[in-house]
């Protein structure tokens, strides 16, 4: 009925939904004032383990619907509601052994194998140990009784060792000399917390994670290319290099477990569709260390074709915004490897292409050229990525942290610690309106 109006409060709407037969949590409660909210929080925390479902906190909402509408949203989050999380659940268990997992860039991550224990309603038998420095700092040994916490109620981690329960015989955790997957040497560069396998794409673990990155949405975006399928393709020896993906055929894919002809056809179509990409996405998809989306865009706009990047020197690269000496050295090293060049040539021969990148003429007189800018808070007129793209197009370097070298901080609504630090350091702060006025004059 067009004339029907819903109640003007959230609480009354919930009661109406209950009357209509919808399931409404009996734990929902209407409270007034800060003390009432905190009292409800304490009661729910005490009751948490008795509930027939898992919760990690409570949510406070403004009751008045007109006020909710007036407050609106920040990005995807409402201003009229906020979450109050419970402290992470912690339990004790015994550390049985440690394995090392190999990531896309060869990084070895120690993983604790534990006596299974229930933490926050979830049985945990594995937990991250982060890196060898953390293991040494916390003095974690195999055989120890340790305290486990689910960080954010999701990722299990070892918090500390219960020293008064340490047995007489424990085993020190050692970094392996050789990769547990491919047997290549493991090296740890001076000053780095992370040790790496040097096997590159010869290492199956690195190849699998590299393929997952290559196929991801922000890279080549090969829809349907998930981790389970990648495991099968690598373990069966069907893909040894990234370019092998584009030589897969219908019969080979259809014969894989849980695949079938229709799924195989869909994957082949996704592979074909991914061939039409952009230069910056292709650079990002190559998985060069320290080269993220922003750096890939800078490289694409400056060099405009793959041959130019191949011949770039460290000196050429560090002249660009967003490319530091470490990232520059990784780019040069990557394109100096003959096997990387062979894979790129094969990919291009198999049909991967992109539009020619037009070199942008930047007005070097604009106030943001060559400046380091930090974005903070919520911008009401554009998204964070759009704002970042505008700054990069003006020749700015967009940083994620404020320092004495920061030239401008652009502060939207609800700006927090970055704005406070900018004021402390005397960095120029622009609100969104001031920034848009400056953009209009460029």
C-alpha positions in Angstrom: 0.0 0.0 0.0 1.5 3.3 -1.1 0.0 5.2 1.9 1.5 2.7 4.5 4.4 4.2 6.6 6.9 2.2 8.5 7.4 3.2 12.2 9.9 6.1 12.7 12.2 4.1 15.0 14.5 1.2 14.4 13.2 -0.6 17.6 9.6 -0.3 16.4 10.5 -1.6 13.0 12.1 -4.7 14.6 9.0 -5.4 16.6 6.9 -5.1 13.5 9.2 -7.6 11.7 8.7 -9.9 14.6 4.9 -9.6 14.4 5.1 -10.4 10.6 6.9 -13.7 11.4 10.5 -12.7 10.7 13.2 -14.1 13.1 14.5 -11.2 15.3 17.2 -11.8 17.8 15.8 -12.0 21.3 19.1 -10.4 22.5 18.3 -7.1 20.8 17.6 -4.4 23.4 16.8 -0.7 23.6 19.1 1.3 25.8 19.5 4.9 26.7 22.8 6.7 27.3 26.4 5.6 27.4 26.1 3.7 30.7 23.2 1.6 29.3 25.1 0.7 26.2 28.2 -0.3 28.2 26.1 -2.3 30.6 24.5 -4.2 27.7 28.0 -4.8 26.3 29.2 -6.4 29.5 26.2 -8.6 29.8 26.5 -9.8 26.2 30.2 -10.5 26.7 29.4 -12.6 29.8 26.7 -14.4 27.8 28.8 -14.9 24.7 29.7 -18.6 25.1 26.1 -19.5 25.8 24.6 -18.2 22.6 23.7 -20.6 19.8 25.7 -18.5 17.3 29.1 -16.8 17.2 29.4 -13.1 17.9 32.6 -10.9 18.2 31.0 -7.8 19.7 27.8 -5.7 19.7 26.6 -3.0 17.5 25.0 0.3 18.7 22.5 2.0 16.4 20.7 5.3 16.6 17.0 4.5 17.1 15.5 7.4 15.2 15.1 6.6 11.5 15.0 10.3 10.5 18.3 10.8 12.4 19.8 7.7 10.7 18.9 9.2 7.3 20.4 12.6 8.3 23.7 11.0 9.5 24.0 9.0 6.3 27.0 6.8 5.3 30.8 7.0 5.1 31.8 4.9 2.1 30.0 1.6 2.8 29.6 2.2 6.6 26.7 3.9 8.3 27.4 6.9 10.6 24.4 5.9 12.7 25.9 2.6 13.9 29.2 1.5 15.4 30.6 -1.8 16.5 32.1 -2.5 19.9 34.3 -5.6 19.6 34.9 -8.0 22.4 38.6 -8.7 23.4 40.1 -11.5 21.3 39.6 -15.0 22.8 42.8 -16.6 24.2 43.6 -20.2 25.1 46.6 -22.3 26.1 47.9 -25.3 24.1 51.2 -27.0 23.2 53.4 -26.2 20.2 54.1 -29.6 18.5 56.1 -28.6 15.5 56.8 -25.8 13.0 56.5 -25.8 9.2 57.6 -23.2 6.8 55.1 -22.1 4.0 56.4 -20.4 0.8 54.7 -17.3 -0.6 54.6 -15.7 -4.0 57.8 -13.8 -3.6 59.6 -16.8 -2.0 59.0 -15.5 1.6 59.1 -18.3 4.1 56.5 -18.0 6.9 56.7 -20.2 10.0 53.5 -21.8 10.9 53.0 -23.4 14.3 51.3 -26.9 14.4 49.4 -27.1 17.7 47.5 -29.5 19.9 44.0 -28.7 18.7 42.3 -26.2 21.1 38.9 -24.4 20.9 39.4 -20.6 20.7 36.3 -18.5 20.5 34.2 -21.5 19.4 36.7 -22.5 16.6 39.1 -25.4 16.8 42.6 -24.1 16.1 45.5 -26.5 15.2 47.7 -24.0 13.2 48.8 -20.5 13.9 51.1 -18.0 12.3 54.5 -17.2 13.9 55.1 -14.3 11.5 58.9 -14.5 11.1 62.1 -15.6 12.8 62.6 -12.3 14.5 59.2 -12.6 16.2 60.1 -16.2 17.3 63.3 -15.0 18.9 61.7 -12.0 20.5 59.0 -14.2 22.1 61.4 -17.0 22.8 59.1 -19.6 21.3 60.3 -23.2 21.2 58.9 -26.5 20.0 57.4 -28.3 23.0 56.4 -25.0 24.8 52.9 -24.3 26.2 51.8 -21.2 24.3 48.9 -18.7 24.5 46.9 -18.6 21.2 44.7 -15.7 20.1 42.5 -15.3 17.1 43.5 -11.8 15.9 40.3 -10.0 15.0 38.5 -13.3 15.9 39.8 -14.6 12.5 43.6 -15.3 12.2 45.1 -17.5 14.9 48.5 -16.3 16.2 50.9 -17.2 19.0 50.8 -14.4 21.6 53.4 -15.6 24.1 55.0 -18.5 25.9 53.9 -19.8 29.3 57.4 -20.0 30.7 56.5 -21.7 34.0 55.1 -24.6 32.0 58.2 -25.0 29.8 59.5 -28.6 29.9 63.1 -29.4 30.4 63.6 -30.5 26.8 62.5 -28.0 24.1 63.7 -27.5 20.6 64.9 -24.2 19.1 63.1 -23.3 15.9 65.6 -23.1 13.1 65.3 -21.5 9.7 65.7 -24.2 7.0 68.7 -23.9 4.8 66.7 -25.2 1.8 63.2 -24.6 0.5 60.8 -27.2 1.9 59.0 -27.3 -1.5 61.7 -27.2 -4.2 65.0 -27.7 -2.3 66.5 -24.4 -3.5 68.7 -22.3 -1.1 67.0 -20.1 1.4 68.6 -16.7 1.9 68.0 -13.9 4.4 69.2 -10.5 3.2 70.9 -8.3 5.8 68.3 -6.0 7.5 65.3 -8.1 6.4 63.1 -10.0 8.8 62.0 -12.3 6.0 63.9 -15.3 4.6 63.2 -16.3 1.0 63.6 -19.3 -1.3 65.6 -18.3 -4.4 64.0 -20.9 -6.6 61.7 -18.4 -8.3 59.1 -20.0 -10.6 61.0 -23.2 -10.5 59.5 -23.5 -7.0 55.9 -24.9 -7.2 54.8 -23.0 -4.2 55.9 -19.7 -5.6 54.4 -20.6 -9.0 51.0 -21.4 -7.5 50.9 -18.1 -5.6 52.2 -16.2 -8.6 49.4 -17.7 -10.7 46.9 -16.6 -8.1 48.2 -13.1 -8.2 48.4 -13.0 -12.0 44.8 -14.1 -12.3 43.5 -11.8 -9.6 40.9 -9.0 -10.2 43.4 -6.1 -10.1 45.8 -8.0 -12.4 44.8 -10.0 -15.4 41.4 -10.9 -13.9 40.9 -14.5 -15.1 37.5 -15.3 -13.7 37.2 -18.8 -12.3 41.0 -19.2 -11.8 40.9 -20.0 -8.1 43.4 -21.6 -5.7 42.0 -25.2 -6.0 42.2 -25.2 -9.8 45.7 -23.7 -9.7 46.8 -26.5 -7.3 45.6 -29.0 -9.8 47.2 -27.4 -12.9 50.6 -27.1 -11.2 50.5 -30.5 -9.4 49.5 -32.3 -12.7 52.4 -30.6 -14.5 49.9 -28.8 -16.9 51.3 -25.4 -16.1 55.0 -24.8 -15.5 55.0 -21.1 -16.5 52.4 -18.4 -16.6 52.2 -18.5 -20.4 51.1 -22.2 -20.2 47.7 -20.9 -19.0 46.9 -19.6 -22.4 47.8 -22.9 -24.1 45.3 -25.0 -22.1 42.7 -26.7 -24.2 39.1 -27.8 -23.6 39.8 -31.5 -23.3 42.6 -31.1 -20.8 40.6 -28.8 -18.6 37.3 -30.9 -18.9 39.2 -34.0 -17.6 40.2 -32.3 -14.4 38.3 -33.4 -11.2 35.2 -31.3 -10.5 35.6 -29.4 -13.8 33.4 -30.7 -16.6 33.0 -29.3 -20.2 30.9 -26.3 -19.3 33.2 -25.0 -16.6 36.2 -25.7 -18.9 34.5 -23.6 -21.7 33.9 -20.8 -19.2 37.5 -20.8 -18.1 38.8 -20.7 -21.7 36.5 -17.7 -22.4 37.8 -16.0 -19.3 41.4 -16.6 -20.4 40.6 -15.2 -23.9 38.9 -12.2 -22.4 41.8 -11.5 -20.1 44.2 -11.0 -23.1 42.7 -7.5 -23.7 44.2 -5.7 -20.7 46.0 -2.4 -19.9 49.8 -1.9 -19.7 49.7 -1.0 -16.0 47.6 -4.1 -15.1 50.1 -6.3 -17.0 53.1 -4.9 -15.2 51.3 -5.4 -11.9 50.3 -9.0 -12.9 54.0 -9.8 -13.4 54.4 -9.8 -9.6 57.6 -7.8 -9.4 58.6 -7.2 -5.7 57.7 -3.8 -4.3 55.7 -2.9 -7.4 52.0 -2.5 -6.5 49.2 -1.0 -8.4 50.3 2.6 -8.0 53.9 1.9 -9.0 52.8 -0.2 -12.0 50.7 2.8 -13.2 53.7 5.1 -12.9 55.9 2.7 -14.9 53.2 2.3 -17.6 52.6 6.0 -18.0 56.3 6.9 -18.1 57.7 4.1 -20.3 54.6 3.3 -22.3 55.9 -0.1 -23.7 57.6 -3.2 -22.4 60.8 -2.7 -24.3 61.5 0.7 -22.7 61.1 -0.8 -19.2 63.4 -3.7 -20.1 66.3 -1.3 -20.8 65.6 1.0 -17.8 68.4 1.6 -15.3 68.1 2.1 -11.6 68.9 5.7 -12.2 66.1 6.1 -14.7 63.6 4.5 -12.3 64.4 6.4 -9.1 63.6 9.6 -10.9 59.9 8.6 -11.0 57.4 9.3 -8.3 56.5 6.3 -6.2 59.6 4.3 -7.3 62.3 4.1 -4.6 65.8 2.6 -4.9 64.6 -0.8 -3.5 61.7 -1.1 -6.0 64.0 0.2 -8.8 66.5 -2.5 -8.1 63.8 -5.2 -8.1 62.5 -4.0 -11.5 66.0 -4.0 -13.0 66.7 -7.5 -11.6 63.4 -8.9 -12.8 64.0 -7.8 -16.4 67.6 -8.9 -16.3 66.5 -12.6 -15.9 66.3 -14.4 -19.2 63.5 -16.7 -18.0 61.3 -13.8 -17.1 61.8 -12.2 -20.6 61.0 -15.6 -22.2 57.7 -15.8 -20.3 56.8 -12.2 -21.2 57.6 -12.8 -24.9 55.4 -16.0 -24.9 52.5 -14.1 -23.2 52.6 -11.4 -25.9 52.9 -14.0 -28.7 49.8 -15.8 -27.3 47.8 -12.6 -27.7 48.0 -10.5 -24.6 47.7 -6.9 -25.7 46.8 -3.4 -24.5 46.1 0.0 -25.9 49.1 2.3 -26.5 49.6 4.4 -23.4 49.5 8.1 -24.4 52.2 10.1 -22.6 50.5 12.6 -20.4 51.8 16.2 -20.5 51.8 17.4 -16.9 51.7 21.1 -16.2 54.7 21.3 -14.0 53.5 24.7 -12.8 50.6 23.1 -10.9 50.9 23.3 -7.1 50.9 19.6 -6.7 53.7 18.7 -9.2 56.5 16.8 -7.4 54.8 17.2 -4.0 54.2 14.4 -1.5 50.5 14.3 -0.6 48.7 12.3 2.1 44.9 11.6 1.9 43.0 11.1 5.2 39.4 11.0 6.3 36.4 10.6 4.1 36.0 12.7 0.9 32.4 13.4 0.2 32.8 14.3 -3.5 34.9 11.4 -4.8 36.3 8.1 -3.7 39.8 7.7 -2.3 41.0 5.9 -5.5 39.7 8.7 -7.8 41.4 11.3 -5.6 44.6 9.4 -5.7 44.4 9.1 -9.5 43.9 12.9 -9.9 47.0 13.6 -7.7 49.1 11.1 -9.6 48.0 12.7 -12.9 49.3 16.0 -11.6 52.7 14.5 -10.9 52.2 14.1 -7.1 53.5 11.3 -5.0 50.7 9.9 -2.8 51.9 8.6 0.5 50.2 6.6 3.1 51.9 8.2 6.1 52.7 11.8 7.3 56.3 12.8 7.8 58.4 16.0 7.8 58.8 15.4 4.0 55.0 15.6 3.4 54.0 18.7 1.5 50.2 18.5 1.8 47.6 16.6 3.8 44.1 16.6 2.2 41.7 16.0 5.1 38.2 14.8 4.6 35.6 14.3 7.4 36.5 12.2 10.4 40.2 12.6 9.8 42.2 11.2 12.7 45.8 10.5 13.6 47.3 11.6 10.3 45.7 15.0 10.6 46.9 15.3 14.2 50.5 14.5 13.1 50.3 17.0 10.2 49.3 19.7 12.6 52.1 18.7 15.0 54.7 18.8 12.2 53.4 22.0 10.7 52.4 20.3 7.4 50.0 22.3 5.1 46.5 20.9 5.6 43.7 21.3 2.9 40.1 20.5 3.5 38.2 19.0 0.7 36.6 22.3 -0.4 40.0 24.0 -0.6 41.5 21.1 -2.6 38.7 21.1 -5.1 39.0 24.9 -5.5 42.8 24.5 -6.2 42.0 21.7 -8.7 39.5 23.9 -10.6 42.3 26.5 -11.1 44.8 24.1 -12.7 
